Amino acid sequence: MARILIFLMLMVACLFAATVSAQDKKASEPDDVVRIDTELVDVPVVVTDRAGKPVLNLKQKNFVVYEDNAKQDVTDFAATNAPFEVAVLLDTSGSTRSELDLIKRAAQQFVDSLRPGDRVSIVAFKSGVEGSRTVPAADVLCPLSSDRNVLRAAIDKMSTSNGTPYYDTLLTIASKVFADAPKEPYRGRRALVALTDGVDSTSAADFDEAKELYAKESLISFFIKVDTRPFFEEGLLGDCESAIRFSKSQIRRYYQKSFRGTDIEKVTDFCQLGDFERLAISKKLYDVAEAEMNMLAKSSGGRVFPVEELSEARLAFRSVAAEIGTKYSLGYYSSNEKRDGTFRKIRIELKDLPPGTQVRAREGYIAPLRQQ
C-alpha cells in the first residue's frame, strides 16, 4: 500500500511540474511573438538650438517618440559619436564632365573629414556597352569600406558618363551597396550623399520606386544640388543638330508631369520642338528634380544643400559631414503589431530643453506586410 501511495504522489508531482512548465512557456510566448513579428523602427534625429547649431550630449530621456500619436517605448539609443555607413553618389554626366577633377577633390575632402568608424561606398555613372549601343549605368567603384586608401583609389578611377541613370543608381545603392542588414553599430545610421542636379535622362526605373525602397530601408538622404540648368539651356537652343538634346524618357516625363489625363498632342522628336517648348521642358524637368530631392531629404530627416557652382561642393560636403556627425539614433518596437503595409507617421518631442530647440527626423515608415 505504501508503494502505491508513493507512486501516486510521484505521478501528481510530475503532472504538476508539466502543467507549471506549460504555463510558464505560454506566459513567455507574447514577448517572443512580438520580437519575431515586430521589426525595430530606427529614427535618426538631428537637434538644433534657436540659432541652428547642433545640440550635443543629449540622453535618451530627452526624446519622446510617437507613432500615429501613440507614445512608443524607446529601446535603442545611439549618441552622436556613433559611426555611419555612407554611399557617396557622384554625378559625372552632362555639364559636370569638364569639372571631373574638381568633383574628385571635393569627394576626397569629404572622405577625409569623416570619422574613423565611418564606412563609405563610392558610386558614380559610367558608359557601358549593351550590344552595339553605349548605355549609361551605375558604377559602384567601391563597396562600403573604412580604408581611406581604398576610397581614394576608387575616387581616382572615376570616369564620366554620356547620360544620367539617376533613378537606376538610387536603386543600385539601396539594393546592392546596402544589400546586407546593417551590423549593430550602424543600424539606423545609413545615408545617401549625392552630388547631382537630380535630372534623370536614361533610367528604366522611376522616382516612385526609389522613394519606396529608401523609405523601406530607412536611408537618410542628403543632396548637394548642383545648378546645371544655365549650362544645359545654353546648349539647348538653336539648330537641333548641334543642340544638346532631351532624351526620349525626359520628353515623356515632361508630358506625364505636365499634361497627365489630357489629350494634348505629344511631340517626341526633339527637332520638332521650338525654343520656347525646349525651355518649358527644361524648366519642368529641373523643377521635378528639385521637388524629388526635397521630398526624399525631408521624409528621411536629411537635407538639401544647393550650390551654384561645383567649386562650392567642397564646403557643402563639409556641411554634410558635420551633420552626419551630429545625428542621434532612436529605436523602438511599434506598439501597433499589425503587418498591413500602411504608412505610420512618426513624431519626435523633446524634453527638458530650452525654448526654440528644434528636431528633424524621418517623418514615418511603411509597415511590413505579413507574409502569406
Secondary structure, 3 states (H helix, E strand, C coil): CHHHHHHHHHHHHHHHHHHHHHHHHHHHHHHHHHHHHCCEEEEEEEEECCCCCECCCCCHHHEEEEECCEEECEEEEECCCCCCEEEEEECCCHHHHHHHHHHHHHHHHHHHHCCCCCEEEEEEEEEEEECCEEEEEEEEEEEEECCHHHHHHHHHCCCCCCCCCHHHHHHHHHHHHCCCCCCHHHCCCEEEEEEECCCCCCCCCCHHHHHHHHHHHCCEEEEEEECCHHHHHHCCCCCCCCCCCCCHHHHHHHHHHHCCCCCCCCCCCHHHCCHHHHHHHHHHHHHHHHHHHHHHHHHHCCEEEEECCHHHHHHHHHHHHHHHCCCEEEEEECCCCCCECCEEEEEEEECCCCCCCEEEECCEEECCECCC
